[in-house]
Amino acid sequence: MSKQRKRYSPEFKAKVALRALKEEETMSELSSRFGVHPTMINAWKRALLENAANIFDKGQKSRKQKEAQVEDLFRQIGELKVENDFLSKKLSL
């Protein structure tokens, strides 16, 4: 019989990690309150600290990604239009 892992939502992880960052409670207190091993809390806290700068860059990256995606889609539309025109000319002959 295999033991299933418990999955935590990103909101829950953020909530616990923020509580750990505040350092108002010890890791063992947080662990017992939320039912999570202290090692997991430390990992979430470390991940939050390492990726905090990405929160503020996200808008700029997403705009760049959207622009690149739009350019790619326009390129695909152009290719399909050329193929469609070519095939319709061949079909009419």
DAZIHU-V278783 format. One record per helix or strand of 3 or more residues. SS is the DSSP state (a for helix, b for strand). FROM is the first residue (numbers start at 0). LEN is the number of residues. If there is no record, write none. Layout:
ss=SS from=FROM len=LEN
ss=SS from=FROM len=LEN
//
This chain:
ss=a from=9 len=13
ss=a from=26 len=8
ss=a from=37 len=55
//
